[in-house]
Amino acid sequence: MKALDAAPRPGTRPDPELARRERLERERAGLPPEAGQAPADEVRELIAVLADCMDREESELSASEYRDRGLANADHLGILHSRWADLAGKADRERYRQLVNDALPEEYRQDDFGPKQTWLWRDLRAAEMAGLDAGEVARAAVNSNTLAGIRSMAGVLHKRMSNIVDPLVPLPQKPWNDRPRQFDDPEIAEYEASLRQVMQARVERLGEHAVQTSPAWAVPALGPVPDDPVDRLDWQNRACKIATYRELYGIDEEHEVIGPEPTGNAPEMRAAWHDAFAAITRTDAVHVQDLPDSSLIDMRDSYKTETGWAPPHVGKHLREVRLGADTMRLKAIRAEAEAQNAKDQAEAARHADIASKARALEAEYRGHTAALNEVMEDRRLWDKLPKAADALPSRPTASTGAATRTTRSGRWSLPNHKHPASPRLSPAGSPS
């Protein structure tokens, strides 16, 4: 076997072209070679060179070790879910494309349905999350009308599927361990499975952390942590669902537990929201799929009767008023800073007037917030103790500005409060 010229020792060494360039520059300048140059490379056996190639320092990690370390460092559902959603989304899109092509006649099948295919895949995903079979939904959309003369197959099928999918509500989500996807590459399948396992472990730790710390959002939503072990475990399971939604979608506000319901444009987010909402309202154990129509109609009518005399639910109004107060506060801060840094008195006076008006509007918003908080407290009491709702007093009108009132029929109603008019904005973005 012929010997191979290689480095005399393992590790990196300078690029030989650099040494050659320096030697040529010295020769062109008429300078002698540098003294004490390194001796010529020694001739080594092939087995020695191979051993150096396979050798690595103890600090270096293998590919699987790097993967495990990356999963440990990314111990946040937002990061982990983004990685899993990328893999699962690709697998779902390929599967949906095949289902739609199977439902279409052969002459209408396509490899690429164009830019509107995103809506099509979203409809099929929403149908699956509501418990329907994606293949049956695709066949129902295809067979509902003729396909002749269609220019955008994805747009037409999306319109037909919307009539099926839009009224649906997502079913309770399965644990992450029970949401596998099919991949041809076994390494990708293994990585996807590890992501689901890590996410499920993170969800369980979020519930344990909520039990130990009782975060500010948990007590209004679920009440204090029970002392009974069974009730405590139920409280932890409900907190898991709420904390999962909050961490997945970046909800940091303590006074807003899960926020408003997402639109149908985000099926995964909407399903997670319904899971969290069911945990708060304790409706996750109620299943009405198998009830007869007569029972459902009776439940609907009973709900109207029970809630007809209940205190109004003003959560949406309360949220809007809080946002208005925060907006006015920020405008006032900005106007005050502009007034301090103004170059002439006229400009300073204008910004000071803007700040004064913003502060007045903020105070008015805060007053509405206090009144609506009292209404929401009545609503919470009614939700917990429906039979005691008759004992709820109407709020006095002097201190709260007639926050609520009871009509002669016993029904609760809101006064005709008018929200403070937002100041008109000039082209520069300041109130005028």
RAPEJO-V118756 format. One record per residue. N is the residue number from 1. RES is the residue in three letters. SS is DSSP state (H for helix, E for strand, L for the rest). OMEGA is omega in radians with two decimals (NA if undefined). Layout:
BEGIN
n:N res:RES ss:SS omega:OMEGA
n:N res:RES ss:SS omega:OMEGA
END
This chain:
BEGIN
n:1 res:MET ss:L omega:-3.09
n:2 res:LYS ss:L omega:3.12
n:3 res:ALA ss:L omega:-3.09
n:4 res:LEU ss:E omega:3.06
n:5 res:ASP ss:E omega:-3.11
n:6 res:ALA ss:L omega:-3.13
n:7 res:ALA ss:L omega:-3.12
n:8 res:PRO ss:L omega:-3.12
n:9 res:ARG ss:L omega:-3.13
n:10 res:PRO ss:L omega:3.14
n:11 res:GLY ss:L omega:-3.12
n:12 res:THR ss:L omega:3.08
n:13 res:ARG ss:L omega:-3.12
n:14 res:PRO ss:L omega:3.08
n:15 res:ASP ss:L omega:-3.13
n:16 res:PRO ss:H omega:3.12
n:17 res:GLU ss:H omega:3.11
n:18 res:LEU ss:H omega:3.11
n:19 res:ALA ss:H omega:3.12
n:20 res:ARG ss:H omega:3.14
n:21 res:ARG ss:H omega:3.11
n:22 res:GLU ss:H omega:3.13
n:23 res:ARG ss:H omega:3.12
n:24 res:LEU ss:H omega:3.12
n:25 res:GLU ss:H omega:3.11
n:26 res:ARG ss:H omega:3.12
n:27 res:GLU ss:H omega:-3.14
n:28 res:ARG ss:H omega:3.10
n:29 res:ALA ss:L omega:-3.13
n:30 res:GLY ss:L omega:-3.14
n:31 res:LEU ss:L omega:3.11
n:32 res:PRO ss:L omega:3.10
n:33 res:PRO ss:L omega:3.12
n:34 res:GLU ss:L omega:3.12
n:35 res:ALA ss:L omega:3.07
n:36 res:GLY ss:L omega:3.09
n:37 res:GLN ss:L omega:-3.13
n:38 res:ALA ss:L omega:3.13
n:39 res:PRO ss:L omega:3.12
n:40 res:ALA ss:L omega:-3.14
n:41 res:ASP ss:L omega:3.14
n:42 res:GLU ss:L omega:3.12
n:43 res:VAL ss:E omega:-3.09
n:44 res:ARG ss:E omega:3.11
n:45 res:GLU ss:L omega:-3.13
n:46 res:LEU ss:H omega:-3.09
n:47 res:ILE ss:H omega:3.12
n:48 res:ALA ss:H omega:3.10
n:49 res:VAL ss:H omega:3.13
n:50 res:LEU ss:H omega:3.12
n:51 res:ALA ss:H omega:3.09
n:52 res:ASP ss:H omega:-3.14
n:53 res:CYS ss:H omega:-3.09
n:54 res:MET ss:H omega:-3.13
n:55 res:ASP ss:L omega:3.06
n:56 res:ARG ss:L omega:-3.12
n:57 res:GLU ss:L omega:-3.10
n:58 res:GLU ss:L omega:-3.11
n:59 res:SER ss:L omega:3.14
n:60 res:GLU ss:L omega:-3.09
n:61 res:LEU ss:L omega:3.04
n:62 res:SER ss:L omega:-3.12
n:63 res:ALA ss:H omega:3.14
n:64 res:SER ss:H omega:3.10
n:65 res:GLU ss:H omega:3.05
n:66 res:TYR ss:H omega:3.12
n:67 res:ARG ss:H omega:-3.13
n:68 res:ASP ss:H omega:3.12
n:69 res:ARG ss:H omega:3.11
n:70 res:GLY ss:H omega:3.11
n:71 res:LEU ss:H omega:3.12
n:72 res:ALA ss:H omega:3.13
n:73 res:ASN ss:H omega:-3.11
n:74 res:ALA ss:L omega:-3.09
n:75 res:ASP ss:L omega:3.11
n:76 res:HIS ss:L omega:-3.05
n:77 res:LEU ss:H omega:3.12
n:78 res:GLY ss:H omega:3.14
n:79 res:ILE ss:H omega:-3.11
n:80 res:LEU ss:H omega:-3.11
n:81 res:HIS ss:H omega:3.12
n:82 res:SER ss:H omega:3.10
n:83 res:ARG ss:H omega:-3.12
n:84 res:TRP ss:H omega:-3.11
n:85 res:ALA ss:H omega:3.11
n:86 res:ASP ss:H omega:3.13
n:87 res:LEU ss:H omega:-3.10
n:88 res:ALA ss:H omega:3.14
n:89 res:GLY ss:H omega:3.11
n:90 res:LYS ss:H omega:3.13
n:91 res:ALA ss:H omega:3.14
n:92 res:ASP ss:H omega:-3.12
n:93 res:ARG ss:H omega:3.10
n:94 res:GLU ss:H omega:-3.14
n:95 res:ARG ss:H omega:3.13
n:96 res:TYR ss:H omega:3.12
n:97 res:ARG ss:H omega:3.12
n:98 res:GLN ss:H omega:3.14
n:99 res:LEU ss:H omega:-3.14
n:100 res:VAL ss:H omega:3.12
n:101 res:ASN ss:H omega:3.09
n:102 res:ASP ss:H omega:-3.14
n:103 res:ALA ss:H omega:-3.10
n:104 res:LEU ss:L omega:2.95
n:105 res:PRO ss:L omega:-3.01
n:106 res:GLU ss:H omega:-3.08
n:107 res:GLU ss:H omega:-3.13
n:108 res:TYR ss:H omega:-3.10
n:109 res:ARG ss:L omega:-3.07
n:110 res:GLN ss:L omega:3.02
n:111 res:ASP ss:L omega:3.13
n:112 res:ASP ss:L omega:-3.11
n:113 res:PHE ss:L omega:3.08
n:114 res:GLY ss:L omega:-3.07
n:115 res:PRO ss:L omega:-3.13
n:116 res:LYS ss:L omega:3.13
n:117 res:GLN ss:H omega:3.09
n:118 res:THR ss:H omega:3.11
n:119 res:TRP ss:H omega:-3.13
n:120 res:LEU ss:H omega:3.13
n:121 res:TRP ss:H omega:3.13
n:122 res:ARG ss:H omega:3.10
n:123 res:ASP ss:H omega:-3.14
n:124 res:LEU ss:H omega:3.10
n:125 res:ARG ss:H omega:3.10
n:126 res:ALA ss:H omega:3.11
n:127 res:ALA ss:H omega:3.12
n:128 res:GLU ss:H omega:-3.12
n:129 res:MET ss:H omega:3.05
n:130 res:ALA ss:L omega:3.08
n:131 res:GLY ss:L omega:3.13
n:132 res:LEU ss:L omega:3.07
n:133 res:ASP ss:L omega:-3.08
n:134 res:ALA ss:H omega:3.11
n:135 res:GLY ss:H omega:3.12
n:136 res:GLU ss:H omega:3.10
n:137 res:VAL ss:H omega:3.11
n:138 res:ALA ss:H omega:3.13
n:139 res:ARG ss:H omega:3.12
n:140 res:ALA ss:H omega:3.12
n:141 res:ALA ss:H omega:-3.13
n:142 res:VAL ss:H omega:-3.04
n:143 res:ASN ss:H omega:-3.09
n:144 res:SER ss:L omega:-3.13
n:145 res:ASN ss:L omega:-3.12
n:146 res:THR ss:L omega:3.10
n:147 res:LEU ss:L omega:-3.08
n:148 res:ALA ss:L omega:3.07
n:149 res:GLY ss:L omega:-3.12
n:150 res:ILE ss:L omega:3.10
n:151 res:ARG ss:L omega:3.11
n:152 res:SER ss:L omega:-3.11
n:153 res:MET ss:H omega:-3.13
n:154 res:ALA ss:H omega:-3.14
n:155 res:GLY ss:H omega:-3.14
n:156 res:VAL ss:H omega:3.13
n:157 res:LEU ss:H omega:3.08
n:158 res:HIS ss:H omega:3.13
n:159 res:LYS ss:H omega:-3.14
n:160 res:ARG ss:H omega:3.14
n:161 res:MET ss:H omega:-3.14
n:162 res:SER ss:H omega:3.11
n:163 res:ASN ss:H omega:3.13
n:164 res:ILE ss:H omega:-2.93
n:165 res:VAL ss:H omega:-3.00
n:166 res:ASP ss:L omega:-3.12
n:167 res:PRO ss:L omega:-3.01
n:168 res:LEU ss:L omega:3.07
n:169 res:VAL ss:L omega:-3.11
n:170 res:PRO ss:L omega:3.04
n:171 res:LEU ss:L omega:3.06
n:172 res:PRO ss:L omega:-3.08
n:173 res:GLN ss:L omega:3.07
n:174 res:LYS ss:L omega:3.02
n:175 res:PRO ss:L omega:-3.10
n:176 res:TRP ss:H omega:-3.13
n:177 res:ASN ss:H omega:-3.08
n:178 res:ASP ss:H omega:3.11
n:179 res:ARG ss:L omega:-3.08
n:180 res:PRO ss:L omega:3.03
n:181 res:ARG ss:L omega:-3.11
n:182 res:GLN ss:L omega:3.12
n:183 res:PHE ss:L omega:3.09
n:184 res:ASP ss:L omega:-3.12
n:185 res:ASP ss:L omega:-3.12
n:186 res:PRO ss:H omega:3.12
n:187 res:GLU ss:H omega:3.09
n:188 res:ILE ss:H omega:3.11
n:189 res:ALA ss:H omega:3.11
n:190 res:GLU ss:H omega:3.14
n:191 res:TYR ss:H omega:3.11
n:192 res:GLU ss:H omega:3.11
n:193 res:ALA ss:H omega:3.12
n:194 res:SER ss:H omega:3.09
n:195 res:LEU ss:H omega:-3.14
n:196 res:ARG ss:H omega:3.11
n:197 res:GLN ss:H omega:3.13
n:198 res:VAL ss:H omega:3.12
n:199 res:MET ss:H omega:3.12
n:200 res:GLN ss:H omega:3.09
n:201 res:ALA ss:H omega:3.11
n:202 res:ARG ss:H omega:3.12
n:203 res:VAL ss:H omega:3.14
n:204 res:GLU ss:H omega:3.12
n:205 res:ARG ss:H omega:3.09
n:206 res:LEU ss:H omega:3.09
n:207 res:GLY ss:H omega:3.11
n:208 res:GLU ss:H omega:3.14
n:209 res:HIS ss:H omega:3.11
n:210 res:ALA ss:H omega:3.12
n:211 res:VAL ss:H omega:-3.07
n:212 res:GLN ss:H omega:-3.01
n:213 res:THR ss:H omega:-3.08
n:214 res:SER ss:L omega:-3.10
n:215 res:PRO ss:L omega:-3.02
n:216 res:ALA ss:H omega:-3.12
n:217 res:TRP ss:H omega:-3.00
n:218 res:ALA ss:H omega:-3.06
n:219 res:VAL ss:H omega:3.08
n:220 res:PRO ss:H omega:-3.08
n:221 res:ALA ss:H omega:-3.02
n:222 res:LEU ss:H omega:-3.05
n:223 res:GLY ss:L omega:3.12
n:224 res:PRO ss:L omega:-3.14
n:225 res:VAL ss:L omega:-3.11
n:226 res:PRO ss:L omega:3.08
n:227 res:ASP ss:L omega:3.13
n:228 res:ASP ss:L omega:-3.08
n:229 res:PRO ss:H omega:-3.13
n:230 res:VAL ss:H omega:3.11
n:231 res:ASP ss:H omega:3.13
n:232 res:ARG ss:H omega:3.10
n:233 res:LEU ss:H omega:3.09
n:234 res:ASP ss:H omega:3.10
n:235 res:TRP ss:H omega:-3.13
n:236 res:GLN ss:H omega:3.14
n:237 res:ASN ss:H omega:3.10
n:238 res:ARG ss:H omega:3.11
n:239 res:ALA ss:H omega:3.09
n:240 res:CYS ss:H omega:-3.08
n:241 res:LYS ss:H omega:3.14
n:242 res:ILE ss:H omega:-3.14
n:243 res:ALA ss:H omega:3.10
n:244 res:THR ss:H omega:3.14
n:245 res:TYR ss:H omega:-3.12
n:246 res:ARG ss:H omega:-3.11
n:247 res:GLU ss:H omega:3.13
n:248 res:LEU ss:H omega:-2.98
n:249 res:TYR ss:L omega:2.91
n:250 res:GLY ss:L omega:3.07
n:251 res:ILE ss:L omega:-3.09
n:252 res:ASP ss:L omega:-3.11
n:253 res:GLU ss:L omega:-3.11
n:254 res:GLU ss:L omega:-3.10
n:255 res:HIS ss:L omega:3.10
n:256 res:GLU ss:L omega:-2.97
n:257 res:VAL ss:L omega:-3.13
n:258 res:ILE ss:L omega:3.11
n:259 res:GLY ss:L omega:-3.12
n:260 res:PRO ss:L omega:3.14
n:261 res:GLU ss:L omega:3.09
n:262 res:PRO ss:L omega:3.12
n:263 res:THR ss:L omega:3.13
n:264 res:GLY ss:L omega:3.11
n:265 res:ASN ss:L omega:-3.13
n:266 res:ALA ss:L omega:-3.07
n:267 res:PRO ss:H omega:-3.13
n:268 res:GLU ss:H omega:-3.13
n:269 res:MET ss:H omega:-3.14
n:270 res:ARG ss:H omega:3.12
n:271 res:ALA ss:H omega:3.11
n:272 res:ALA ss:H omega:3.11
n:273 res:TRP ss:H omega:3.14
n:274 res:HIS ss:H omega:3.06
n:275 res:ASP ss:H omega:3.14
n:276 res:ALA ss:H omega:3.13
n:277 res:PHE ss:H omega:3.11
n:278 res:ALA ss:H omega:3.10
n:279 res:ALA ss:H omega:-3.14
n:280 res:ILE ss:H omega:-3.07
n:281 res:THR ss:H omega:3.14
n:282 res:ARG ss:L omega:3.09
n:283 res:THR ss:L omega:-3.12
n:284 res:ASP ss:L omega:3.12
n:285 res:ALA ss:L omega:-3.12
n:286 res:VAL ss:L omega:3.13
n:287 res:HIS ss:L omega:-3.08
n:288 res:VAL ss:L omega:-3.09
n:289 res:GLN ss:L omega:-3.03
n:290 res:ASP ss:L omega:-3.12
n:291 res:LEU ss:L omega:3.09
n:292 res:PRO ss:L omega:-3.11
n:293 res:ASP ss:H omega:-3.12
n:294 res:SER ss:H omega:3.10
n:295 res:SER ss:H omega:3.13
n:296 res:LEU ss:H omega:3.12
n:297 res:ILE ss:H omega:3.11
n:298 res:ASP ss:H omega:3.10
n:299 res:MET ss:H omega:3.13
n:300 res:ARG ss:H omega:-3.13
n:301 res:ASP ss:H omega:3.12
n:302 res:SER ss:H omega:3.12
n:303 res:TYR ss:H omega:3.11
n:304 res:LYS ss:H omega:-3.13
n:305 res:THR ss:H omega:-3.09
n:306 res:GLU ss:H omega:-3.08
n:307 res:THR ss:H omega:-3.12
n:308 res:GLY ss:H omega:-3.13
n:309 res:TRP ss:L omega:-3.10
n:310 res:ALA ss:L omega:3.00
n:311 res:PRO ss:L omega:-3.09
n:312 res:PRO ss:L omega:3.05
n:313 res:HIS ss:L omega:-3.03
n:314 res:VAL ss:L omega:-3.11
n:315 res:GLY ss:H omega:-3.14
n:316 res:LYS ss:H omega:3.11
n:317 res:HIS ss:H omega:3.14
n:318 res:LEU ss:H omega:3.12
n:319 res:ARG ss:H omega:-3.14
n:320 res:GLU ss:H omega:-3.14
n:321 res:VAL ss:H omega:3.10
n:322 res:ARG ss:H omega:3.10
n:323 res:LEU ss:H omega:3.10
n:324 res:GLY ss:H omega:3.10
n:325 res:ALA ss:H omega:3.12
n:326 res:ASP ss:H omega:3.12
n:327 res:THR ss:H omega:3.12
n:328 res:MET ss:H omega:3.12
n:329 res:ARG ss:H omega:3.13
n:330 res:LEU ss:H omega:3.10
n:331 res:LYS ss:H omega:3.12
n:332 res:ALA ss:H omega:3.13
n:333 res:ILE ss:H omega:3.14
n:334 res:ARG ss:H omega:-3.13
n:335 res:ALA ss:H omega:3.10
n:336 res:GLU ss:H omega:3.10
n:337 res:ALA ss:H omega:3.10
n:338 res:GLU ss:H omega:3.12
n:339 res:ALA ss:H omega:3.13
n:340 res:GLN ss:H omega:-3.08
n:341 res:ASN ss:L omega:-3.13
n:342 res:ALA ss:L omega:-3.08
n:343 res:LYS ss:L omega:3.12
n:344 res:ASP ss:L omega:-3.04
n:345 res:GLN ss:H omega:-3.12
n:346 res:ALA ss:H omega:3.12
n:347 res:GLU ss:H omega:3.12
n:348 res:ALA ss:H omega:3.12
n:349 res:ALA ss:H omega:3.13
n:350 res:ARG ss:H omega:3.14
n:351 res:HIS ss:H omega:3.10
n:352 res:ALA ss:H omega:3.08
n:353 res:ASP ss:H omega:3.08
n:354 res:ILE ss:H omega:3.14
n:355 res:ALA ss:H omega:-3.14
n:356 res:SER ss:H omega:3.12
n:357 res:LYS ss:H omega:3.14
n:358 res:ALA ss:H omega:3.11
n:359 res:ARG ss:H omega:3.11
n:360 res:ALA ss:H omega:3.11
n:361 res:LEU ss:H omega:3.10
n:362 res:GLU ss:H omega:3.12
n:363 res:ALA ss:H omega:3.13
n:364 res:GLU ss:H omega:3.07
n:365 res:TYR ss:H omega:3.14
n:366 res:ARG ss:H omega:3.09
n:367 res:GLY ss:H omega:3.07
n:368 res:HIS ss:H omega:3.13
n:369 res:THR ss:H omega:3.14
n:370 res:ALA ss:H omega:-3.14
n:371 res:ALA ss:H omega:-3.12
n:372 res:LEU ss:H omega:3.06
n:373 res:ASN ss:H omega:3.11
n:374 res:GLU ss:H omega:3.10
n:375 res:VAL ss:H omega:3.13
n:376 res:MET ss:H omega:3.10
n:377 res:GLU ss:H omega:3.06
n:378 res:ASP ss:H omega:-3.14
n:379 res:ARG ss:H omega:3.12
n:380 res:ARG ss:H omega:3.11
n:381 res:LEU ss:H omega:3.12
n:382 res:TRP ss:H omega:3.12
n:383 res:ASP ss:H omega:-3.10
n:384 res:LYS ss:H omega:-3.09
n:385 res:LEU ss:L omega:-3.08
n:386 res:PRO ss:H omega:-3.08
n:387 res:LYS ss:H omega:3.14
n:388 res:ALA ss:H omega:-3.07
n:389 res:ALA ss:H omega:3.13
n:390 res:ASP ss:H omega:-3.12
n:391 res:ALA ss:H omega:-3.12
n:392 res:LEU ss:L omega:3.13
n:393 res:PRO ss:L omega:3.01
n:394 res:SER ss:L omega:-3.07
n:395 res:ARG ss:L omega:3.09
n:396 res:PRO ss:L omega:-3.07
n:397 res:THR ss:H omega:-3.06
n:398 res:ALA ss:H omega:-3.04
n:399 res:SER ss:H omega:-3.04
n:400 res:THR ss:H omega:3.13
n:401 res:GLY ss:L omega:3.13
n:402 res:ALA ss:L omega:-3.11
n:403 res:ALA ss:L omega:3.11
n:404 res:THR ss:E omega:3.05
n:405 res:ARG ss:E omega:3.12
n:406 res:THR ss:E omega:-3.14
n:407 res:THR ss:L omega:-3.13
n:408 res:ARG ss:L omega:-3.13
n:409 res:SER ss:L omega:-3.14
n:410 res:GLY ss:L omega:-3.14
n:411 res:ARG ss:L omega:3.10
n:412 res:TRP ss:E omega:3.09
n:413 res:SER ss:E omega:3.10
n:414 res:LEU ss:E omega:3.02
n:415 res:PRO ss:L omega:-3.12
n:416 res:ASN ss:L omega:3.09
n:417 res:HIS ss:L omega:3.01
n:418 res:LYS ss:L omega:3.12
n:419 res:HIS ss:L omega:3.10
n:420 res:PRO ss:L omega:3.14
n:421 res:ALA ss:L omega:3.10
n:422 res:SER ss:L omega:-3.12
n:423 res:PRO ss:L omega:3.12
n:424 res:ARG ss:L omega:-3.09
n:425 res:LEU ss:E omega:3.00
n:426 res:SER ss:L omega:3.14
n:427 res:PRO ss:L omega:-3.13
n:428 res:ALA ss:L omega:3.11
n:429 res:GLY ss:L omega:-3.13
n:430 res:SER ss:L omega:3.11
n:431 res:PRO ss:E omega:3.12
n:432 res:SER ss:L omega:NA
END
